């Protein structure tokens, strides 16, 4: 199967195998998809500013001119050298699937194709063709884990010659997550705000990450985990009226359930108590939230935690597709989890 494991992707992107004619980059984290596509393009050796070498297409343009991809892929460069086709919005359109089969079975000479796609489900035709094709490489992009986020923080801070204390770092990690591009943008903004100072302080993060501070996120999160419907109503109203981002709230909730899944798995495997697992958690649980997290671990099973995370991910995607009602989608999803938590008391 020509699909990379999560731990091998960053290493692969440092030295991509361009003997493979087709690279498919896909997943629900659109920011991470865009970042990895850009890295692939930069590593191709093609001049990205040369319109004869770098061809950007999208599925809409192919629908209007179905032969365009094939014509571009098999055209010999007038001036020699390699060419790159960057195709956005890839989906399982019947006409495109046939063209993809040809690209994989009869790879064009000196032409690379990077396919940028959203969340292609396992078994989808495009994903299946690339994963099984000898000339294809699939690169999945799922929401960052706590380790990925920590590495991203280290990368950006090191590039800006800045450091961060333990408490501030823990708080910062709690604010980043579901979309790589958004996380990187927040970190760049923070480093710019902190320009001229060597160490980032907790108050710097609270100032730059907007009105929806950790207190607002935590109030909603803790109400959901504890099943406190009254507190949830108060917290979500305060969050919304203060201009909080639903996307950031989803990100915070998804990170919380990812963390719970990891800790609950440790409890099940080792027989440790919730308090012992929370005490040894890495990154450490913020001291003011330990009681809420311990309570959640004692109530939620691993299966329920993963189902809740999937529910949040589905709601996040729906809110992006229906931005005019994203507030309602977020509130309904979180209210449902709060009710579910209340029933687990």
N, C-alpha and C positions, 0 to 999 in steps of 0.2 A: 504494500500500500504506500503510495507516494504522499504520505501526510506526515508532517513533522510533529513530534511530541512537544508539549509546551516548553520543557526545559531545554530543547535543542534549537528553538526558533531564533533567539537572539544571536547565537553562535553561527547559525546558518546565514543570517543576514549580513554578517561581517564578510562572508565569502560565498555568495550565492553560486549555485551550479547553473550557469547559463548554457550548458550543453542541453538542458531541458528547455524546449521552445516555449512552453506555456507555464506561467506561474499564476495560480489562483489564490487570491488573498480575500478571505471572507470571515464573517462573524458578526455578532450583535454589537460589539464595541466598535462603532463606526470611526471614532477618533483613532483607535489603535490600527484599524484597517488602513486608514489614510496615511498614518505615520509609517507603517511597514511598506506600503506601496511606494511611498516616496523614497525610502531607503533602497528598495530594490532598483528603482529607476536610476538613482544616483550611482549605484554599484555596477550598472550595466555597461558603463564606459561610453555610452552614447551622449552626444552633446544635446542636452535637454532644451537648449535655446535655438536649435537648428530645426526649422519646420519640415525640412526634407528628411531628417533622421528621426525626429520625435513626432509621432502622430497620436493625437488624443481623440478618442471617439467615445460615444455613449450609445446606449441601446436605442434611444429614440432616433438617432441619426441612422442607425442600421435598419430600423424598421422602415424608414423612408427610402433607403438605398441598400437593400440586402446584400448586394455584391461588393460593397465598399471594403469590408474587412478582408475578404479574399483577395481583392485587387491590391490592397495595400500590403498584405502579408507576403504575397508571392512576386511583388515587383522588385526587380534588381535595382539597387541604388546606382544612380547615374555617376556619382562621385566616389563610389566604393565605400567600404566601412559598414558597420552594423547599423541596424535600424530598430526602433522600439515602438511598439503599438501599445498604448495604454487605454484599455476599454473600461469605462465606468458603468455602474448600474447593471451588472451582469445578472441575468435571470434565466429561467429554464424555458425560454422561447424555443419553439420547435425548429425554426429556421436556423437559430444560432447553435443549437445542439448538433445539427448536421455539420455546420461549419467547424465547430470545435472538434468533432470526430476526425475531420480531415487534417486539421492543424496538428493533432496528436499522432495520427497515423502517417502523415506525410509532412514532417516539420519543415517549415520554410528555411532557406539558407540565409544566414546572417540577419535574421529578424527574430526579435524576442517579443512575446506577447504577455503583458501583465493584465490580468482580469481582476477588477475590483468589484466585490459583491457584498451584499448584506448577509443576513443570517440564513445560509443555505442549510436546510435540514439534512440529516444523514439519510442517504438513499436518493437524494435529489439527483437528477440526470447530470447536471453540470459537474457537481462535486464528485459523483461516482466516476465519470469519465476521466477527470484529471487525476484522481487518486489511483486509478487503475492503469492509466496510460504511462508508458515508458518515457514519454517526452513531456510529462507534466509533473508539477510539484504543487501540492496544496498547503497553504499556510493559514491555519485557523487563528482567529482573534477573539478571545473571550474576555470577559471582565477581569480586570487586574485582581490578583490575590494580594494579600497584605505584603508578601515578599516582593512582588513586582512593584508595588507602590513605594515600598521602602527603598528599593534600588533606584527608582525614578527620582525620588527625593535626593538621594546621595549624588546621583549623576548631575542634576541641575544645580544643587548647592555647590558642588565641587567646581563646576564650570564657572560659577560666579564668585569663587573664593570666599564662600560664606559657611558658617557652621551653625549648629542649632543645639540647644540643650535638650535633655531627656524629656522634661514635661512638655516643652513646646513641640518637640518632635512627635510625641504621642498625640497631642491635640491636632497637629497638622495631618498626621496619617488618618485620623478619624474624619477629616473633611474631604479627602480625596478618594477617587475610586472608579466608578462604573464606566467612565469614558476617558481614555488615555489623553486625547487632545485637550479636553477640558482640564484634566489634572495638570498637564504640562503648562497650560496657559495660566492657571492659578499660581503655579510655582514661579513662572517667569515674572508674573505681576508682583509676587511677594519679594523676590530678589531685587526687582527694580525699586520697590518701596523701601527696601532695607539698604539701598546703595549707600556706600560710605561707612557702613557699620560691619564689623566682622562677624557678629553673632546675632541670629534671629531670635527675638524674644516672643513669649506667649502673647503679649499685648500687640506685637506687630501683626501676628496672624489674625487675631481677633479684629484688628482694625481693617485689614486689607481684604478679608474674605467676605465682607458685606454685612448687611444687617442680620441675616440669618446665621447667627453665630452658633458655636457649639452648644450653648445653653438651649437654644431653640430646637436644634436637631435632637439633643439628648432628651428634652422634655417629651417630644413626640415619640421617640424611640422607646423610652422607658414606659410610657403609657401603653404603647402597643404590646410590649413584652409582658407587662404586668396584668394586662386585660382590664385596665382602669378606664372605663368608658367616659366617665365624667372628666377625668384628667385629660383624656385624649381630645375631647371636644374643646377644652380650654386651650390645650397646647397647639392643636392644628389651626384653631382660629387665630391665635396670636402669631403663629408662624406665617400664615397667609397674609394677614393684615400688615405684617412688617415687611412684606415684599420678598419673602423667602422663595427660593427657586425649587419647584417641584422636582426638577431633575436632580439637584443636589440632595434633596430629601430622599429620593429613591436610592441614590448612590449610597447615602449614609445607612439606610435601612438594609440594603443588600450586603454592604460590608459587615454590618452587625450579624446578619444571619450566616454569612460565610464564616465569621469568627466563632459563632455559636456551634456551627457544624463541626469545626475543627476541635473545639473544646469538648463537645458532647461525645465525639468519637474517642477522644482520649479517656473520658470517663468510662465509656463502655468497654474499652480495651484493657484499661488498667485497674478498674474498680475504685479509682480515686473519687473523693467527694467533689462536689461542685466548688466549694471554697478552696480546696487544694489546687484544683485545675486553674481556677481564676488567679490564684496567688502566683502560679508559675507561668502564666500566659506570656507569650512573646509575639507582638509587642505587648507590654503590660496594659492591663485594664485600668482606665482612669479611676483613681481612688473613690471619687464621688459616685461612681456607677457600679462598683463591685456588687453591692447588694442586689441591684436590679438584674445584673447578669447572672449571678448565682441563682436567683429565683427562677429565671427563665430556663437555665440549664436543668433545674430540677423538674420543670413542668413539660418541656418540649423534648420529644424523642428525635433521634437523628432523621428518621423518615419524615416527620412533621416539619423539621427545620428545613430540609431540602425542598419539600413541597411549598413551603412559604417563600423560599428564595425564588423558586420557579414562578410562583404567582406574581411576585414583585417584578421579575424580569419581563413577564408577559405584559403586565400593566404599564411598565416603562415604555415598551415598544408601542403599545396602543396609544399612549399619551403623545408620543412623537408623531404618530400617523394622524392623530386628531388633536392638534394643538389648541383648537378653539375650545375644547372641553377637557384639557389636560388636568385642570384643577379637580374636576369632578371624578375623573378616572383615578387620580391619586388618592383622593379622600375615600372613595368607595373601597379601593384595594386595602388601604391601611385600616379602615374601620372593620373590614371583614377579618383581618388578622387580629385586631383587638378583641373582637367578639370570640374568635377561636381561642385566644389566649385566656379569656375570662372563663371559658368552659373547661379549661384544663386545671383550674384551681383545685 
